[in-house]
Amino acid sequence: MFDSISRRTYVVSLTLITLLSALLLVGWALLTQALRAPDEPQHANSVVRVMHGGGWPAPGEALFGAGPETTLSEGAFSTWLPGSTRPPGPAFTDVVPTPDEARTVIDEDNALPAPGETRYDQMTQHPPLYYAVVAGVLRLVGLDEARWDVQLLVMRLVGAAMTVPTVPLIAEATRRLLRSPATGLGAACLPLFIPQFWHINGAVTNDALLTLTGSLTLFWTLKALQGDVRPRTAVLAGLFLGAGLLTKGFMMAGIPVVLAGFLLARRAPWRRRLLAAALAMAVAFAVGGWWWLRNLLVHGTLQPAGQTVAAPNPSAVTTLSAYVERALNAFSRSFWGLFSWGEMPIALPYVVGASVVLLVLVVLGLAASRGIFREMLLLASFAGIIVGSIVLRQWRFYVETGAFSGLQGRYFYLAILGITVLAAGGLWFLLRRSERRAVVLLPVLAAGGVVASLWGMSVAFEGYYQAAGESAGQAFARWAAWSPASPEQLAVLGGVTAAVACVLLAQLAWTAWSPDGPAGRDRFPARHGRATTIER
């Protein structure tokens, strides 16, 4: 046993965790049946519209393009999946997949709405940054005119690429805050226990860019809080905050967090704090904050509706207990695993158990944050503001209409860095701030995360493709028939993912249990006392 791990061991292990995460995202991008992730047809349609010069219509005025409309029938969107909990209907497994050569090519002739189109695309209620980035990438790689399923896959892969950097960001924020390299690696493994995280970010959704910008904003705000109020830090924090604001309205929760991070910076004179805070806010407004002022001036509201909303129902019977019960159920299920359009859940015992464990770890991480309570409170406040804003807004909607809406656990992925760092802090406390114990726990934690991830994918595989009484081989053949990838490519991806997982587990097990410990002199500090600042 040993007290710390070498820099080389940390870098190699983190690289393997990041690579495994990337492969999981690619796997989900291929596994999820076309258009069967939350609001994916609308997200994809908005990318196509931007890519072919259709602009960004006012909220409530965007329509489906002729080509994207066709994809709904070619993708058997109106059928019911084997794992669906909704009422039965036409079975997806009875549909013969459209042959590759017969699938519609999206081009300038069919990308925009045809006369008489009536299907609305509500995504123009959001800012356009995500859609412009994805459209730009497709144009760059020459796929602005291509088969729709190939375009959809590449859109998903762009979102996956946006998500991958959150893994090393989580590890580095944890390592630097807790002064524990092993706990940093453990924190990077924690998202593996959240199958929904990979399902959502492996689909076409602006949540992918929001996850990245939220993580980057928190990372640089932590640096500011710990005393780094240089102009570069302020510009970067403001840049990522602004990019998030130009992606989705939930990023407005980051405005008070970034302000607090700079104004409460440790050991920095008040004048420098104020100037840095002002610079960060100015950059954020210039990049994306202006969009929301524009909404107020043009539409008279901060967040205009992208589609018709339920009318108030004065006769609706509403109770606080019913709302709380529904909110807890909806948030927890859709945070851990509720695949497709919210009709394919993972096992409830896992959802309940994982929710309790996460909540306990987060509370411990906050309560036992010796020397870094200010930093942990900042992380908790970001998630808290997001939860509070959703709950209050949807409570008003519930009271007016009697309907439940918008209670999505995936909205918390914006704060995934803060949530995982807090949970890692709870683990660090339970391990008595012992680096040796953290190193020993690492292979166990990673193995658990790998099992949870693969189990989540198996639930989705059966739910999407395996009809009652069919074998896994028959389901795999159906998957390959619908997918733009060949059976051989799918098999190779599965083999590579399994190989990387095995190498990662072997690496961590060797690090934890080898007689001599890791080689190398450049040990990371593993102090058991007061935590210090994030390094510059």
C-alpha positions as CSV (number, residue, x, y, z in Angstrom):
1,M,0.0,0.0,0.0
2,F,1.0,3.6,-0.4
3,D,0.0,7.1,0.4
4,S,-0.3,8.6,-3.1
5,I,-0.3,7.8,-6.8
6,S,2.1,9.1,-9.4
7,R,1.3,11.7,-11.9
8,R,1.7,9.2,-14.6
9,T,-0.7,6.8,-13.0
10,Y,-3.3,9.6,-12.6
11,V,-2.9,10.7,-16.2
12,V,-3.1,7.2,-17.6
13,S,-6.1,6.3,-15.5
14,L,-8.0,9.5,-16.3
15,T,-7.3,9.0,-20.0
16,L,-8.8,5.5,-19.8
17,I,-11.9,6.7,-17.9
18,T,-12.3,9.5,-20.5
19,L,-11.9,7.1,-23.4
20,L,-14.4,4.7,-21.9
21,S,-16.9,7.6,-21.5
22,A,-16.4,8.6,-25.1
23,L,-17.0,5.0,-26.3
24,L,-20.2,4.8,-24.1
25,L,-21.5,8.0,-25.8
26,V,-20.7,6.6,-29.2
27,G,-22.5,3.4,-28.2
28,W,-25.6,5.2,-27.1
29,A,-25.5,7.3,-30.2
30,L,-25.8,4.1,-32.2
31,L,-28.0,2.2,-29.7
32,T,-30.9,4.7,-29.4
33,Q,-33.4,4.1,-32.1
34,A,-33.6,7.1,-34.5
35,L,-35.6,10.0,-33.2
36,R,-36.4,8.1,-29.9
37,A,-34.7,10.5,-27.4
38,P,-36.5,13.4,-25.8
39,D,-37.5,16.0,-28.5
40,E,-35.0,14.6,-30.9
41,P,-37.0,15.1,-34.1
42,Q,-37.4,18.8,-33.2
43,H,-33.7,19.3,-32.3
44,A,-32.6,17.6,-35.5
45,N,-35.1,19.6,-37.6
46,S,-33.7,22.8,-36.2
47,V,-30.2,21.8,-37.1
48,V,-31.3,21.1,-40.6
49,R,-33.2,24.4,-40.9
50,V,-30.2,26.4,-39.8
51,M,-27.9,24.3,-42.0
52,H,-29.9,25.2,-45.1
53,G,-30.6,28.8,-44.5
54,G,-34.0,28.7,-42.8
55,G,-32.8,30.9,-40.0
56,W,-34.3,31.1,-36.5
57,P,-38.1,31.9,-36.7
58,A,-39.9,33.5,-33.8
59,P,-41.1,31.1,-31.0
60,G,-44.2,29.3,-32.2
61,E,-43.6,30.0,-35.9
62,A,-41.0,27.3,-36.7
63,L,-42.3,24.3,-38.8
64,F,-40.9,20.9,-39.7
65,G,-39.1,20.7,-43.0
66,A,-40.4,18.4,-45.7
67,G,-37.4,16.1,-45.4
68,P,-37.4,15.9,-41.6
69,E,-41.1,15.2,-41.7
70,T,-40.5,12.2,-43.9
71,T,-37.9,10.8,-41.4
72,L,-40.7,10.3,-38.9
73,S,-42.4,7.7,-41.1
74,E,-39.2,6.1,-42.3
75,G,-38.1,5.8,-38.7
76,A,-41.4,4.3,-37.6
77,F,-41.8,7.0,-35.1
78,S,-45.5,6.4,-34.5
79,T,-45.0,2.8,-33.4
80,W,-44.6,1.4,-29.9
81,L,-41.3,0.0,-28.7
82,P,-41.0,-3.4,-26.9
83,G,-40.0,-1.8,-23.6
84,S,-42.5,0.9,-23.6
85,T,-44.8,1.3,-20.6
86,R,-47.3,3.3,-22.6
87,P,-50.6,1.8,-23.9
88,P,-50.0,-0.8,-26.7
89,G,-50.2,0.3,-30.3
90,P,-48.6,-0.6,-33.7
91,A,-45.4,-2.6,-32.8
92,F,-42.1,-1.2,-33.9
93,T,-40.8,-4.8,-34.1
94,D,-43.4,-5.5,-36.9
95,V,-42.0,-2.8,-39.1
96,V,-39.6,-3.7,-41.9
97,P,-36.7,-1.3,-41.8
98,T,-36.4,1.1,-44.8
99,P,-33.4,-0.1,-46.8
100,D,-30.3,2.1,-46.6
101,E,-30.5,3.0,-50.3
102,A,-34.1,4.0,-50.0
103,R,-33.7,6.4,-47.1
104,T,-34.4,10.0,-47.8
105,V,-31.5,12.3,-48.5
106,I,-31.9,15.7,-46.8
107,D,-30.8,18.5,-49.1
108,E,-31.7,22.0,-50.1
109,D,-34.8,20.8,-51.9
110,N,-36.5,19.3,-48.8
111,A,-34.8,20.8,-45.8
112,L,-37.3,23.6,-45.3
113,P,-41.1,23.4,-44.7
114,A,-43.3,22.5,-47.6
115,P,-46.6,24.5,-48.2
116,G,-49.3,23.3,-45.9
117,E,-46.9,21.9,-43.2
118,T,-48.6,22.0,-39.8
119,R,-46.1,20.2,-37.5
120,Y,-44.5,22.8,-35.2
121,D,-40.9,22.8,-33.9
122,Q,-40.8,24.5,-30.5
123,M,-37.0,24.6,-30.3
124,T,-36.8,28.3,-31.4
125,Q,-38.0,29.1,-27.8
126,H,-34.3,28.5,-27.1
127,P,-31.2,30.4,-28.3
128,P,-29.6,29.0,-31.4
129,L,-25.9,28.4,-30.5
130,Y,-26.1,24.6,-30.2
131,Y,-27.9,24.3,-33.5
132,A,-25.5,26.6,-35.3
133,V,-22.5,24.7,-34.0
134,V,-23.9,21.3,-35.1
135,A,-25.0,22.6,-38.4
136,G,-21.5,24.1,-38.9
137,V,-19.9,20.8,-38.2
138,L,-22.1,18.9,-40.7
139,R,-21.3,21.5,-43.4
140,L,-17.6,21.3,-42.6
141,V,-17.5,17.5,-43.0
142,G,-19.7,17.6,-46.2
143,L,-22.8,16.1,-44.7
144,D,-25.2,19.0,-45.3
145,E,-26.7,16.8,-48.1
146,A,-26.8,13.2,-46.9
147,R,-29.1,10.4,-45.8
148,W,-31.1,11.5,-42.8
149,D,-30.0,8.6,-40.6
150,V,-26.3,9.4,-41.3
151,Q,-26.9,13.1,-40.6
152,L,-28.7,12.2,-37.3
153,L,-25.8,9.9,-36.2
154,V,-23.3,12.7,-36.9
155,M,-25.4,15.2,-35.0
156,R,-25.4,12.8,-32.0
157,L,-21.6,12.3,-32.3
158,V,-21.1,16.1,-32.2
159,G,-23.1,16.2,-28.9
160,A,-21.1,13.3,-27.6
161,A,-17.9,15.2,-28.4
162,M,-19.3,18.2,-26.4
163,T,-19.9,16.0,-23.4
164,V,-16.6,14.1,-23.2
165,P,-14.6,17.0,-21.7
166,T,-16.9,17.1,-18.6
167,V,-15.2,13.9,-17.4
168,P,-11.6,15.3,-17.0
169,L,-13.1,18.5,-15.7
170,I,-14.9,16.6,-12.9
171,A,-11.7,14.8,-12.0
172,E,-9.5,17.9,-12.0
173,A,-11.9,20.0,-10.0
174,T,-12.2,17.3,-7.4
175,R,-8.4,16.6,-7.3
176,R,-7.5,20.2,-6.9
177,L,-10.3,21.0,-4.4
178,L,-9.8,17.9,-2.1
179,R,-6.1,17.5,-2.8
180,S,-6.8,13.8,-3.6
181,P,-5.9,12.4,-7.0
182,A,-7.6,9.1,-6.2
183,T,-10.8,10.8,-5.2
184,G,-10.6,12.9,-8.4
185,L,-10.5,9.7,-10.5
186,G,-13.3,8.3,-8.4
187,A,-15.4,11.4,-9.1
188,A,-14.8,10.9,-12.8
189,C,-16.3,7.4,-12.5
190,L,-19.5,8.6,-10.8
191,P,-21.4,9.6,-14.0
192,L,-21.0,5.9,-15.1
193,F,-23.7,5.1,-12.5
194,I,-26.1,7.4,-14.4
195,P,-27.2,5.6,-17.6
196,Q,-29.5,8.5,-18.5
197,F,-26.6,10.9,-18.6
198,W,-25.1,8.9,-21.5
199,H,-28.4,8.3,-23.2
200,I,-29.3,12.0,-23.3
201,N,-25.9,13.3,-24.3
202,G,-25.5,10.6,-27.0
203,A,-28.6,12.0,-28.7
204,V,-29.4,15.2,-30.6
205,T,-30.1,17.7,-27.8
206,N,-28.9,21.2,-26.7
207,D,-28.4,19.6,-23.3
208,A,-25.1,18.4,-24.5
209,L,-23.6,21.9,-25.0
210,L,-25.3,23.0,-21.8
211,T,-23.6,20.2,-19.8
212,L,-20.2,21.3,-21.2
213,T,-20.7,25.0,-20.7
214,G,-22.1,24.5,-17.2
215,S,-19.1,22.4,-16.2
216,L,-16.6,24.9,-17.6
217,T,-18.4,27.8,-15.9
218,L,-18.2,26.1,-12.5
219,F,-14.6,25.0,-13.0
220,W,-13.4,28.6,-13.7
221,T,-15.7,30.1,-11.0
222,L,-14.1,27.8,-8.5
223,K,-10.7,29.1,-9.4
224,A,-12.0,32.6,-8.9
225,L,-13.5,31.8,-5.5
226,Q,-10.2,30.4,-4.4
227,G,-8.4,33.7,-5.1
228,D,-7.6,33.6,-8.9
229,V,-9.4,36.8,-10.0
230,R,-7.0,37.6,-12.9
231,P,-8.6,39.0,-16.1
232,R,-8.0,35.7,-17.9
233,T,-10.1,33.8,-15.3
234,A,-12.9,36.4,-15.5
235,V,-12.9,36.3,-19.3
236,L,-13.1,32.5,-19.4
237,A,-15.8,32.3,-16.7
238,G,-17.8,34.9,-18.5
239,L,-17.2,33.3,-21.9
240,F,-18.5,29.9,-20.8
241,L,-21.4,31.5,-18.9
242,G,-22.3,33.5,-22.0
243,A,-22.1,30.4,-24.2
244,G,-24.4,28.6,-21.9
245,L,-26.8,31.5,-21.9
246,L,-26.8,31.3,-25.7
247,T,-27.7,27.7,-25.4
248,K,-30.6,27.4,-22.9
249,G,-32.4,29.4,-20.3
250,F,-31.4,27.2,-17.4
251,M,-27.9,28.7,-17.6
252,M,-29.3,31.8,-16.0
253,A,-28.8,29.9,-12.7
254,G,-25.1,30.5,-13.3
255,I,-25.3,34.3,-13.2
256,P,-25.6,34.6,-9.4
257,V,-23.1,31.7,-8.9
258,V,-20.4,33.4,-11.0
259,L,-21.0,36.7,-9.3
260,A,-20.7,35.1,-5.9
261,G,-17.6,33.3,-7.0
262,F,-15.8,36.5,-7.8
263,L,-17.2,38.7,-5.1
264,L,-16.3,36.2,-2.4
265,A,-12.9,35.3,-3.7
266,R,-10.4,34.4,-1.0
267,R,-7.5,36.7,-0.2
268,A,-8.3,39.1,-3.1
269,P,-8.8,42.9,-2.5
270,W,-12.3,44.1,-2.9
271,R,-11.4,46.3,-5.8
272,R,-10.0,43.4,-7.8
273,R,-13.0,41.3,-6.9
274,L,-15.4,43.9,-8.2
275,L,-13.5,44.5,-11.4
276,A,-13.2,40.8,-12.1
277,A,-16.9,40.2,-11.4
278,A,-17.8,43.2,-13.7
279,L,-15.6,41.8,-16.5
280,A,-17.0,38.3,-16.2
281,M,-20.6,39.7,-16.4
282,A,-19.7,42.0,-19.3
283,V,-18.2,39.1,-21.3
284,A,-21.2,36.8,-20.5
285,F,-23.7,39.5,-21.7
286,A,-21.7,40.2,-24.8
287,V,-21.6,36.4,-25.7
288,G,-25.1,35.3,-24.7
289,G,-26.8,37.4,-22.1
290,W,-28.0,39.9,-24.8
291,W,-30.4,37.2,-26.1
292,W,-32.6,37.4,-23.0
293,L,-32.7,41.1,-23.1
294,R,-33.8,40.8,-26.7
295,N,-36.6,38.5,-25.7
296,L,-37.9,41.0,-23.2
297,L,-37.8,43.8,-25.8
298,V,-39.1,41.8,-28.7
299,H,-41.5,39.3,-27.1
300,G,-42.2,41.0,-23.8
301,T,-41.2,37.9,-21.8
302,L,-37.9,36.3,-20.8
303,Q,-38.8,32.8,-22.1
304,P,-41.5,32.8,-24.8
305,A,-43.3,29.6,-25.4
306,G,-42.4,27.6,-28.5
307,Q,-45.7,25.9,-28.8
308,T,-49.3,26.2,-27.5
309,V,-49.4,25.6,-23.7
310,A,-52.3,24.1,-21.7
311,A,-54.9,26.6,-20.9
312,P,-55.7,27.4,-17.2
313,N,-58.2,25.0,-15.7
314,P,-60.1,26.7,-12.8
315,S,-61.7,23.4,-11.9
316,A,-58.5,21.4,-11.5
317,V,-57.9,19.9,-8.1
318,T,-54.3,20.4,-7.1
319,T,-52.5,19.5,-3.9
320,L,-49.0,20.1,-2.6
321,S,-48.6,16.4,-1.6
322,A,-49.5,15.2,-5.1
323,Y,-47.1,17.7,-6.7
324,V,-44.2,16.7,-4.4
325,E,-44.8,13.0,-5.0
326,R,-44.9,13.5,-8.8
327,A,-41.9,15.8,-8.8
328,L,-39.7,13.4,-6.7
329,N,-40.8,10.4,-8.9
330,A,-40.3,12.3,-12.2
331,F,-36.9,13.9,-11.3
332,S,-35.4,10.7,-9.9
333,R,-36.5,8.4,-12.7
334,S,-35.5,10.8,-15.5
335,F,-32.1,11.5,-13.8
336,W,-31.0,7.9,-13.5
337,G,-32.7,6.2,-16.4
338,L,-35.9,6.8,-18.4
339,F,-35.0,6.1,-22.0
340,S,-36.7,7.0,-25.3
341,W,-39.4,9.6,-24.8
342,G,-39.7,8.8,-21.1
343,E,-41.5,5.5,-21.5
344,M,-38.7,3.1,-20.9
345,P,-37.6,3.1,-17.2
346,I,-34.8,1.2,-15.5
347,A,-35.6,-0.7,-12.3
348,L,-37.2,1.4,-9.6
349,P,-35.1,-0.1,-6.7
350,Y,-32.0,1.1,-8.5
351,V,-33.5,4.6,-8.9
352,V,-34.5,4.8,-5.2
353,G,-31.2,3.3,-3.9
354,A,-29.0,5.4,-6.1
355,S,-31.0,8.6,-5.3
356,V,-30.6,8.0,-1.5
357,V,-26.9,7.2,-1.8
358,L,-26.3,10.3,-3.9
359,L,-28.3,12.6,-1.6
360,V,-26.4,11.3,1.5
361,L,-23.0,11.8,-0.2
362,V,-23.9,15.3,-1.4
363,V,-25.1,16.3,2.1
364,L,-21.9,14.8,3.7
365,G,-19.8,16.5,1.1
366,L,-21.3,19.8,2.1
367,A,-21.5,19.3,5.8
368,A,-18.0,17.8,6.2
369,S,-16.1,20.1,3.8
370,R,-13.4,21.1,6.3
371,G,-11.6,24.2,5.0
372,I,-13.5,24.4,1.7
373,F,-17.1,24.9,2.8
374,R,-17.3,28.1,0.8
375,E,-16.4,26.2,-2.4
376,M,-18.7,23.3,-1.7
377,L,-21.6,25.7,-0.9
378,L,-21.0,27.4,-4.3
379,L,-21.3,24.1,-6.0
380,A,-24.5,23.2,-4.1
381,S,-26.0,26.6,-4.8
382,F,-25.8,26.1,-8.6
383,A,-27.8,22.8,-8.4
384,G,-30.1,24.3,-5.8
385,I,-31.0,27.3,-7.9
386,I,-31.7,25.0,-10.9
387,V,-34.0,22.8,-8.8
388,G,-35.7,25.7,-7.2
389,S,-36.4,27.5,-10.5
390,I,-37.9,24.3,-12.1
391,V,-40.0,23.4,-9.0
392,L,-41.4,26.9,-8.6
393,R,-42.1,27.4,-12.3
394,Q,-43.8,24.1,-12.8
395,W,-45.7,24.4,-9.5
396,R,-47.4,27.6,-10.9
397,F,-48.2,25.7,-14.2
398,Y,-49.6,22.8,-12.1
399,V,-51.8,25.1,-10.0
400,E,-53.2,26.8,-13.1
401,T,-53.8,23.7,-15.3
402,G,-53.7,20.7,-13.1
403,A,-51.1,19.2,-15.4
404,F,-47.5,18.1,-14.7
405,S,-44.9,19.3,-17.1
406,G,-41.1,20.0,-17.3
407,L,-40.1,17.8,-14.3
408,Q,-36.9,16.4,-16.0
409,G,-33.9,15.1,-14.1
410,R,-31.8,15.6,-17.2
411,Y,-31.9,19.4,-16.5
412,F,-29.6,18.8,-13.6
413,Y,-26.8,17.7,-15.9
414,L,-26.0,21.3,-16.3
415,A,-24.6,21.1,-12.7
416,I,-23.1,17.6,-13.1
417,L,-19.6,18.9,-12.1
418,G,-20.9,20.3,-8.9
419,I,-23.0,17.3,-8.0
420,T,-20.2,14.8,-8.6
421,V,-17.6,16.9,-6.7
422,L,-20.0,17.2,-3.7
423,A,-20.6,13.4,-3.8
424,A,-16.9,12.8,-4.1
425,G,-16.4,15.0,-1.0
426,G,-18.9,12.8,0.9
427,L,-16.9,9.7,-0.1
428,W,-13.6,11.5,0.9
429,F,-15.1,12.1,4.4
430,L,-16.3,8.5,4.7
431,L,-12.8,7.3,3.8
432,R,-11.5,9.5,6.6
433,R,-9.6,11.6,4.1
434,S,-7.2,8.8,3.5
435,E,-5.6,8.6,0.0
436,R,-4.7,5.0,0.6
437,R,-8.3,4.0,1.2
438,A,-9.4,6.1,-1.8
439,V,-6.9,4.3,-4.1
440,V,-8.2,0.9,-2.8
441,L,-11.8,1.9,-3.5
442,L,-11.1,3.1,-7.0
443,P,-11.3,-0.3,-8.9
444,V,-14.4,-1.2,-6.9
445,L,-16.0,2.2,-7.9
446,A,-15.0,1.9,-11.5
447,A,-16.2,-1.7,-11.7
448,G,-19.6,-0.7,-10.3
449,G,-19.9,2.2,-12.7
450,V,-19.0,-0.1,-15.7
451,V,-21.6,-2.6,-14.6
452,A,-24.3,0.1,-14.1
453,S,-23.5,1.6,-17.6
454,L,-23.6,-1.8,-19.4
455,W,-26.8,-2.7,-17.5
456,G,-28.4,0.5,-18.6
457,M,-27.5,-0.2,-22.2
458,S,-28.9,-3.7,-21.9
459,V,-32.2,-2.3,-20.7
460,A,-32.3,0.1,-23.6
461,F,-31.2,-2.7,-26.1
462,E,-34.1,-4.9,-25.0
463,G,-36.5,-2.0,-24.8
464,Y,-35.7,-0.7,-28.3
465,Y,-35.2,-3.9,-30.3
466,Q,-36.2,-7.2,-28.6
467,A,-39.7,-8.4,-28.9
468,A,-41.2,-10.8,-26.4
469,G,-39.9,-14.4,-27.1
470,E,-37.0,-13.2,-29.3
471,S,-33.4,-14.0,-28.7
472,A,-30.7,-11.4,-28.3
473,G,-29.3,-12.3,-31.7
474,Q,-32.6,-11.5,-33.4
475,A,-32.7,-8.2,-31.5
476,F,-29.1,-7.4,-32.6
477,A,-30.0,-8.1,-36.2
478,R,-33.0,-5.7,-36.0
479,W,-30.7,-3.1,-34.5
480,A,-28.2,-3.5,-37.3
481,A,-30.9,-3.3,-39.9
482,W,-32.2,0.0,-38.6
483,S,-28.7,1.5,-37.9
484,P,-26.5,3.3,-40.4
485,A,-23.6,1.2,-39.0
486,S,-23.0,-2.4,-40.2
487,P,-23.2,-5.4,-37.8
488,E,-19.5,-5.7,-38.0
489,Q,-19.0,-2.0,-37.0
490,L,-21.4,-2.5,-34.0
491,A,-19.6,-5.6,-32.9
492,V,-16.2,-3.9,-33.1
493,L,-17.4,-1.0,-31.1
494,G,-18.7,-3.3,-28.4
495,G,-15.4,-5.2,-28.4
496,V,-13.3,-2.1,-28.1
497,T,-15.5,-0.7,-25.3
498,A,-15.2,-4.0,-23.4
499,A,-11.4,-4.0,-23.9
500,V,-11.0,-0.4,-22.7
501,A,-13.1,-1.2,-19.6
502,C,-11.0,-4.3,-18.8
503,V,-7.7,-2.3,-19.2
504,L,-9.1,0.4,-17.0
505,L,-10.1,-2.0,-14.3
506,A,-6.8,-3.9,-14.5
507,Q,-4.9,-0.6,-14.3
508,L,-6.8,0.6,-11.2
509,A,-6.6,-2.9,-9.6
510,W,-2.8,-2.9,-10.1
511,T,-2.5,0.6,-8.7
512,A,-4.5,-0.4,-5.6
513,W,-3.2,-3.8,-4.8
514,S,0.3,-4.2,-6.3
515,P,3.0,-4.8,-3.6
516,D,5.2,-1.9,-4.6
517,G,2.5,0.6,-5.7
518,P,2.8,2.8,-8.8
519,A,6.2,3.7,-10.2
520,G,7.4,7.2,-10.5
521,R,8.7,9.9,-8.2
522,D,6.4,12.8,-9.0
523,R,3.8,12.0,-6.4
524,F,0.7,14.2,-6.1
525,P,0.2,15.7,-2.7
526,A,-2.3,13.8,-0.6
527,R,-2.7,16.0,2.4
528,H,-5.1,15.1,5.1
529,G,-5.4,18.6,6.5
530,R,-6.9,21.8,5.2
531,A,-7.5,21.8,1.5
532,T,-5.8,24.6,-0.6
533,T,-6.6,26.4,-3.7
534,I,-7.0,25.1,-7.2
535,E,-3.6,25.5,-8.9
536,R,-3.2,28.1,-11.5
